[in-house]
Amino acid sequence: MAVTESEAEAKRRSRTPLPGHRVRGSRTGRPIMAALDLLGRRWTLRVLWELRHEMLSFRELRSRCDSMSPSVLNTRLSELREAGLVATNTSGGYRLTDPGRGLLSALAPLDDWAKAWSRITRRSRPRRL
């Protein structure tokens, strides 16, 4: 029996972590658990990070994301659109939505921490001879 496009789309949507639904690691549907499930998926944070300053085409995103396969990028973009963090425009570009920009603002302190951590770990490494 062939799966119709609408059935395939519904199945894909059912796998996108959303608040109020069971997600990986939690049966409660708590928003934080859905967010952690979504953001913990491979390449998700990288896609969001690359969209932080500008709208990008699929090809531009793929180029910036090194070795990501087109099918994985397509899946991540579909999940991020379903989650309301990324939107498309009429020319086919991808951009962050207001909630997507809010997420990156919430992650900005983590970026600051990572930069400080990098400096600390660089200083504490023994020098190679």
QUIJO-V154479 format. One record per residue. OMEGA is omega as a letter, one per 20 degrees, with the letter a starting at -180 (NA if undefined). Layout:
BEGIN
omega=OMEGA
omega=OMEGA
END
This chain:
BEGIN
omega=a
omega=r
omega=r
omega=r
omega=a
omega=r
omega=r
omega=r
omega=r
omega=r
omega=r
omega=a
omega=a
omega=r
omega=r
omega=a
omega=r
omega=r
omega=r
omega=r
omega=r
omega=r
omega=r
omega=r
omega=a
omega=r
omega=a
omega=a
omega=r
omega=a
omega=a
omega=a
omega=r
omega=r
omega=a
omega=r
omega=a
omega=a
omega=r
omega=r
omega=a
omega=r
omega=a
omega=a
omega=r
omega=r
omega=r
omega=a
omega=a
omega=r
omega=a
omega=a
omega=a
omega=r
omega=a
omega=r
omega=r
omega=a
omega=r
omega=r
omega=a
omega=r
omega=a
omega=a
omega=r
omega=a
omega=a
omega=r
omega=r
omega=a
omega=r
omega=r
omega=r
omega=r
omega=a
omega=r
omega=r
omega=r
omega=a
omega=r
omega=r
omega=r
omega=r
omega=a
omega=a
omega=r
omega=r
omega=r
omega=a
omega=r
omega=r
omega=r
omega=r
omega=a
omega=r
omega=r
omega=r
omega=r
omega=r
omega=r
omega=r
omega=r
omega=a
omega=r
omega=r
omega=r
omega=a
omega=r
omega=r
omega=r
omega=r
omega=r
omega=a
omega=r
omega=r
omega=r
omega=r
omega=r
omega=a
omega=a
omega=r
omega=a
omega=a
omega=r
omega=r
omega=r
omega=r
omega=r
omega=NA
END
